[in-house]
Amino acid sequence: MSVPVRVGVVGAGAIVQVAHLPVLSKLNAVQVVGICDLDVPKAQAIASRLDVPEVYDDIEDLIQYAKPDAVVICTPNHLHDVHVKTALAAGVHVLCERPIALSVNGVRKVAEAGSQAGRAVMVGMNHRYRGDVQAVREFLKSGELGPLRSIRAGWYTFRPSGHALGWRDRRREAGGGAMLDRGLALLDLALWLAGPARPLAVSAELDAPDDRSVEDSGCAFIRCEGGLTIFVDVSWHHVAGQERFWFELACARGTASVAPLKVFKELHGTPMSVTPAGSAGRENAFMASYRSEWVYFLAMVRGDVQPPDLKDQILLHQTMDAIAKSAKEGRDITL
């Protein structure tokens, strides 16, 4: 029987409580050895509820005393690259919630630190690991639907007017609003599924309540090599009965969408459903994506899978920078 991977948790926010720790508690190959957060009482309450043995208020103490093989970084955005580099310097593998840094240069420095340390660094883009997304990817890789022509994606959630989000409302700490929080994941998924397609130009609009606040909605149109276009639409203030999430792809000979998974192909001049039977599992897509993400990351830690070089994250953040610049200057931005 293999020795469990010792995992430390950095941060005690919502994503730790609803995703990472519940998933980790069900993985036999993992031993959660500690959690750290500046809010020690909150961390202690979470540790007590989810059977985490040790609590710390500093990542360096967590690494020194709990001796994890890997950590998951779930702190405020502006601390991500600092905490990632601290862990790497100590020889610890890292899974970091998105974004891994707030600038292109920050991503480059993290990539360099990972390479120098010889440790895995993975960004938590959990949507890549959804079952429906994986099914769509197989259709694209096989060429069955023909060349990819366009991707249209959106994510609308609701928060009450005037509702404070703490650090997420402060640009210096958050790095951005709805477009970074929701749009980054959608754009990452689009560029990942599109393969080698490189963005060429961006046109964007971001809507912020005032000059001091981050945007609460926005949209971006990206033109890529080969004629592919990507459109991303996001909002934090969707007044409706439930949130909306969509991700749709149009190819030369068919279409695909996730949430729910639907795949259509033109056969003899007629649209026919080729959606895989039994594609929906018992586990909800959200939890399943985090479980699969952790399985993949643990394979990296064990050396069964080669760690990524983070070039895709550099390109992603270059595109996000172009979105912000286009919105600010009111013009198309060429990458």
Helices and strands as residue ranges (DSSP letters): E 5-10, H 14-15, I 16-20, H 21-24, E 30-36, H 40-49, E 55-56, H 59-61, I 62-66, E 70-73, G 77-79, H 80-89, E 93-97, H 104-117, E 121-124, G 126-129, H 131-142, E 148-156, G 166-169, H 171-174, H 178-178, I 179-183, H 184-194, E 199-207, E 217-224, G 225-227, E 229-235, E 244-251, E 254-258, E 262-267, E 270-273, H 285-301, H 311-329, E 333-334
